[in-house]
Amino acid sequence: MKLLEGKTAIVTGASRGIGKGIAQTFAEHGANVAFTYSSSEAAALELEGELTALGVKAKAYKSDAANFAQAQELADEVLKEFGSIDILVNNAGITKDNLLMRISEEDFDKVIEVNLKSVFNMTKAVQRTMLKQRKGSIINMSSVVGVKGNAGQTNYAASKAGIIGFSKSVALELGSRNIRSNVIAPGFIETEMTAKLDEKTVQSWRDAIPLKRGGSPVDIANACVFLASDMSAYITGQTLNVDGGMLT
Ligand code: NAP
């Protein structure tokens, strides 16, 4: 029996990077996967085909996680198409890094909207369905930066720390209905994006990590499978650092 057999998951921001790894790993574990993207339509459709070939139901939705009405529409469509929503992974996120001295109001607001308000939008959109089902697992993607802070990332750190407070509060509000809410705080995860960085700089980051390597999207996805599955049935309100020991 696969760990996520028969469960339906929504994964936001899965056209590339960590979200794509989560969608693929969920499908390998038997989940039906509805996932979103912002603009990478070709990549999203390719992933939809790849997941479907694994024998699960999969569909890509263009949906702006920062938009309250679109989140509601997405949840309605997924419920109609898939019949249930058992797992929500709020993964979509962006950065607009700058020192506080130089950061614009627009770049602060945008990062809060896409990274933090999106978690509110999507959680609210699936809440009624999960309440009716009397079960659900919500997984929110924070960051080591949300736990520790980082120079040049005040907007990003605030959004990622906000996710932790939001998620703990949801765990307290919805625990009695068997709806769990947990956070994953990834460290340095190597994706197509980091492949473009200077190799010497990246190697110095790897050397500073106790496990001596950057993480992969699959490292994050495996932690998501655990939190999404009934293996973690008694775990809620927690933040799991998946960072090779970075915060130790
Ligand atoms: P990424 O490669 O930049 O991918 C971001 C994904 O989010 C893409 O699928 C993108 O879609 C989607 N997206 C962006 N804005 C969106 C919006 N408004 N609505 C819906 N989807 C949207 O990012 P990543 O590195 O995989 O990171 C994924 C999550 O992990 C983020 O929350 C990030 O903060 C967090 N994280 C990453 C790291 C790391 O080292 N990579 C570390 C800690 C935490 P399009 O392709 O259409 O643009």
Residues whose N, C-alpha, C, O or C-beta is under 5 A from the ligand:
A	BS01	NAP	G13 A14 S15 R16 G17 I18 G19 T36 Y37 S38 S39 S40 S63 D64 A65 A66 N91 A92 G93 V114 M141 S142 S143 V144 P186 G187 F188 I189 T191
